[in-house]
């Protein structure tokens, strides 16, 4: 009788989830991607406003990461119109929005898209209900929507009084079920306030994370977001996530040890945007850290008009390296008896 596949669940959104899933799909596991539904910028935001649909952008990226379809179909799902009334819109976003209308709800539309794209595993919207992210700062300013949050530079300086979704929404039952049945749950990497935190604000997700017996891993970001997580260390991220869940739930964290080029190091160190590892905190941690070379050295294309994107494009995780580390954690139980220490 064949061995039952272990269940790996990812929680996040955006390019971080795309990178992560691209590496994990190569392994013999049952893979489920729970995707944030907070995005409201660009093409996604327009579709939400004009069609009353749920945000398709992050789901599209996860579907493509897990797809085994032809290269032409993958290119089609990523195609962005440059002219006319559809200028700026992504074909894949339009495709998912149309499927939502045809099937009557977003999850059913995503399931149909998964069949068409021949994906490995499942892509699960964290909720099927429409809501927007709000962050109330300590100075009384209310930041409305994930796109506005992404472009705000006061969060770190002023501090957060309250974060919430409005209206309050319930978790997708399938998402809760996958969390409860998982062997390994992987959070991040990704923009904390835009891609990670919103999923914890959905009713039922934090509760499921408290109950699950799965090993929970946080993939620490390589760089901080200016104005939001400046000078954050690994421990700052883990503490925020545990606080949001309501329990010290992180068992492991991955942390990159390889430094990027000297020019980038100088730029990001000056602005406090390189995530640091505080060796003094080792004795205080309730979780273990896997420190490894997780930095990608592959070149990527980017818009030369966006100087920040040009520099950030070189500071990203390597999907294969990260997947290897996560698979090691998944199988660690078999070898705990002979391993002396993982700090």
C-alpha positions in Angstrom: 0.0 0.0 0.0 1.5 3.4 -1.0 2.5 5.8 1.8 0.0 8.5 2.4 1.2 11.9 1.1 1.9 14.5 3.8 -0.2 17.6 3.8 1.6 21.0 3.4 -0.5 24.2 3.6 0.8 27.7 2.7 -0.7 30.9 3.9 0.1 34.2 2.1 -0.2 35.9 -1.2 1.6 37.9 -3.9 5.0 37.1 -5.4 6.1 35.4 -2.1 3.5 32.7 -2.6 4.3 32.3 -6.2 8.0 31.7 -5.4 7.3 29.4 -2.6 4.8 27.2 -4.5 7.0 27.0 -7.5 9.5 25.1 -5.4 7.2 23.0 -3.3 5.2 21.6 -6.2 8.2 19.5 -7.3 7.9 17.3 -4.2 5.5 14.3 -3.5 3.2 16.1 -1.1 -0.4 17.2 -0.9 -0.1 20.9 -1.4 -2.8 23.5 -0.5 -2.3 27.3 -0.9 -4.6 29.5 1.2 -4.6 32.9 -0.4 -5.3 36.3 1.1 -8.3 38.2 -0.3 -7.3 41.7 0.7 -5.8 42.9 -2.6 -7.5 46.0 -4.0 -4.9 47.6 -6.2 -4.4 47.9 -10.0 -6.4 45.6 -12.3 -7.7 43.7 -9.3 -9.0 46.8 -7.6 -10.9 48.0 -10.7 -12.5 44.6 -11.2 -13.6 44.5 -7.5 -15.2 48.0 -7.9 -16.8 47.6 -11.3 -17.9 43.9 -11.2 -18.3 43.3 -7.5 -16.0 40.3 -7.7 -13.4 39.0 -5.2 -9.7 39.9 -5.9 -8.3 37.5 -8.4 -4.6 38.7 -8.6 -3.0 36.7 -5.8 -5.0 33.6 -6.6 -3.9 33.8 -10.3 -0.3 33.9 -9.3 -0.7 30.8 -7.1 -2.6 28.9 -9.8 0.2 29.7 -12.3 2.9 28.6 -9.8 1.2 25.2 -9.4 0.2 24.8 -13.1 1.4 22.0 -15.3 -0.3 23.5 -18.4 1.4 24.6 -21.7 3.8 27.6 -21.7 1.4 29.4 -24.1 -1.5 29.0 -21.6 0.7 30.3 -18.8 1.7 33.3 -20.9 -1.9 34.0 -21.7 -2.8 34.0 -18.0 -0.1 36.6 -17.4 -0.8 38.7 -20.4 -1.5 42.4 -19.6 -3.3 44.6 -22.1 -1.4 47.7 -23.1 -4.0 49.6 -25.1 -7.7 50.3 -25.4 -10.4 50.0 -22.8 -8.7 47.0 -21.2 -5.4 48.8 -20.8 -3.7 47.7 -17.6 -5.9 44.6 -17.1 -4.4 41.2 -16.8 -6.1 38.5 -18.9 -5.9 36.0 -16.0 -7.7 38.3 -13.7 -10.5 38.8 -16.2 -10.7 35.0 -16.7 -11.1 34.3 -13.0 -13.6 37.1 -12.6 -15.7 35.6 -15.4 -15.5 32.2 -13.9 -16.7 33.6 -10.6 -19.8 35.1 -12.4 -20.4 31.8 -14.3 -20.1 29.5 -11.2 -21.8 31.8 -8.7 -19.0 32.1 -6.2 -15.2 32.7 -6.3 -14.1 29.3 -4.9 -16.0 27.4 -7.5 -14.5 29.6 -10.2 -11.0 28.9 -8.8 -11.7 25.2 -8.8 -12.7 25.3 -12.4 -9.6 27.3 -13.3 -7.5 24.7 -11.5 -8.8 22.0 -13.8 -8.1 24.1 -16.9 -4.6 24.9 -15.8 -3.9 21.4 -14.6 -2.5 22.4 -11.3 -0.8 20.3 -8.6 -2.6 20.6 -5.3 -5.3 23.2 -4.4 -5.6 27.0 -4.4 -8.1 28.1 -1.7 -9.3 31.7 -1.2 -9.1 32.4 2.6 -12.8 33.6 2.4 -15.6 33.7 -0.2 -17.0 36.9 1.4 -16.1 40.4 0.3 -14.2 42.6 2.8 -11.5 45.3 2.8 -8.5 45.8 5.1 -8.5 48.7 7.5 -5.7 49.8 9.8 -6.3 52.5 12.5 -3.1 54.3 13.6 -2.4 55.6 17.1 -2.8 59.2 15.8 -6.4 58.5 14.7 -5.7 58.1 10.9 -7.6 55.3 9.2 -5.8 53.6 6.3 -8.4 52.0 4.0 -7.6 49.1 1.8 -4.6 46.9 1.1 -3.4 49.2 -1.7 -3.4 52.3 0.6 -1.7 50.2 3.3 1.0 49.2 0.8 1.8 52.8 0.0 1.7 54.2 3.6 5.0 55.1 5.3 3.6 56.1 8.7 2.8 52.7 10.2 6.1 52.0 11.9 6.5 55.6 13.2 3.0 56.1 14.5 2.1 52.6 15.5 -1.2 50.6 15.0 -4.1 50.9 17.4 -6.3 48.4 15.6 -6.4 46.3 12.3 -9.5 44.7 11.0 -11.5 43.6 8.0 -14.8 45.3 7.2 -17.3 43.8 7.1 -16.1 41.0 9.3 -15.9 37.8 7.3 -15.8 34.0 7.9 -13.1 31.7 6.7 -13.6 29.4 3.8 -14.5 26.0 5.4 -12.1 24.3 3.1 -9.2 26.5 4.3 -10.0 25.7 8.0 -10.2 22.0 7.2 -6.8 22.0 5.5 -5.2 23.8 8.4 -6.6 21.3 10.9 -5.4 18.3 8.8 -2.0 19.7 7.8 1.3 18.2 8.7 3.2 21.4 7.9 1.9 25.0 7.6 4.1 27.6 5.9 3.5 31.3 6.5 5.2 33.8 4.2 7.4 35.2 2.9 5.5 38.3 1.9 4.5 41.8 2.8 3.4 41.4 6.4 0.6 44.0 6.5 -0.6 43.4 2.9 -0.2 39.7 2.3 0.2 37.9 5.6 -1.8 39.6 8.4 -5.1 39.9 6.5 -5.6 36.2 6.5 -5.3 36.1 10.3 -8.1 38.7 10.5 -10.6 36.3 8.8 -12.8 34.6 11.4 -11.7 31.0 12.0 -8.1 31.1 10.7 -6.3 32.0 13.9 -8.6 29.6 15.8 -7.7 26.8 13.4 -4.0 27.6 13.8 -4.3 27.3 17.6 -5.9 23.9 17.3 -3.9 22.2 14.5 -1.2 19.8 15.4 0.8 20.7 12.4 4.3 22.1 12.5 4.2 25.8 11.7 7.0 27.5 9.8 7.5 31.2 9.1 9.7 32.1 6.1 11.3 35.4 7.1 11.4 38.2 4.6 14.8 39.2 3.2 14.1 42.9 3.4 11.8 45.1 5.4 9.2 47.5 3.9 10.1 51.1 4.4 7.8 53.0 6.7 6.2 49.8 8.0 8.7 47.3 9.2 11.9 49.4 9.3 14.7 47.8 11.4 12.6 44.7 12.1 14.4 41.6 13.1 13.3 38.0 12.7 12.0 38.0 16.2 9.8 41.1 15.6 8.0 39.3 12.7 7.5 36.1 14.7 6.2 38.1 17.7 3.7 40.0 15.5 2.4 36.8 14.0 2.1 35.0 17.3 0.2 38.0 18.7 -2.1 38.0 15.8 -2.9 34.3 16.2 -3.2 34.7 19.9 -0.8 31.9 20.8 2.9 31.2 20.4 2.4 29.0 17.4 5.5 29.4 15.3 7.7 26.3 15.7 10.4 27.1 13.1 11.5 30.1 11.1 13.8 30.1 8.1 16.3 32.9 7.8 18.6 33.7 4.9 22.3 34.0 5.7 23.7 35.0 2.3 24.3 38.7 1.8 23.3 40.4 -1.5 25.8 42.6 -3.4 27.7 45.4 -1.6 25.8 48.2 -3.2 22.5 46.7 -2.2 23.7 46.0 1.3 24.8 49.6 1.7 21.4 50.9 0.4 19.2 48.8 2.6 21.4 48.9 5.8 21.2 52.7 5.7 17.4 52.6 5.6 17.1 49.7 8.1 15.5 47.5 5.5 17.7 44.4 5.7 16.1 42.0 8.1 18.6 41.3 10.9 19.2 38.2 13.0 19.7 38.9 16.7 22.0 36.3 18.2 21.3 37.6 21.7 17.7 36.4 21.5 18.5 32.7 21.1 17.8 31.7 24.7 14.5 33.6 24.7 13.0 32.0 21.6 10.2 29.5 21.8 10.8 28.5 18.2 13.8 27.2 16.3 15.6 28.8 13.4 17.0 27.3 10.2 19.7 29.6 9.0 20.7 28.9 5.4 21.7 30.4 2.0 18.2 31.1 0.6 19.1 34.0 -1.7 18.4 33.7 -5.4 21.2 34.6 -7.8 19.0 34.4 -10.9 18.4 37.5 -13.0 14.8 38.7 -13.5 13.2 41.3 -15.7 11.8 44.6 -14.3 10.7 48.0 -15.4 13.7 50.4 -15.7 11.3 53.2 -14.9 11.0 51.9 -11.4 14.3 52.3 -9.6 13.1 50.6 -6.4 11.8 47.6 -8.3 15.1 47.3 -10.1 17.0 46.9 -6.8 14.4 44.7 -5.1 14.4 42.3 -8.0 17.8 41.1 -7.1 16.9 40.5 -3.4 14.5 37.5 -3.4 14.3 33.9 -2.2 15.4 31.0 -4.3 12.3 28.8 -4.6 14.3 25.5 -4.8 16.6 26.3 -1.8 13.6 27.3 0.3 11.6 24.2 -0.7 14.5 21.9 0.2 14.7 23.4 3.7 11.0 23.1 4.2 11.0 19.5 3.1 13.8 18.9 5.7 11.6 20.4 8.4 8.7 18.2 7.3 10.8 15.1 7.7 12.6 16.2 10.8 10.6 14.1 13.1 12.2 11.0 11.7 15.7 12.2 12.6 15.2 14.2 15.9 16.8 11.4 17.8 20.2 11.8 16.2 20.3 15.6 15.6 22.0 17.4 18.5 20.8 21.0 17.9 19.0 23.4 15.7 19.1 26.8 17.3 
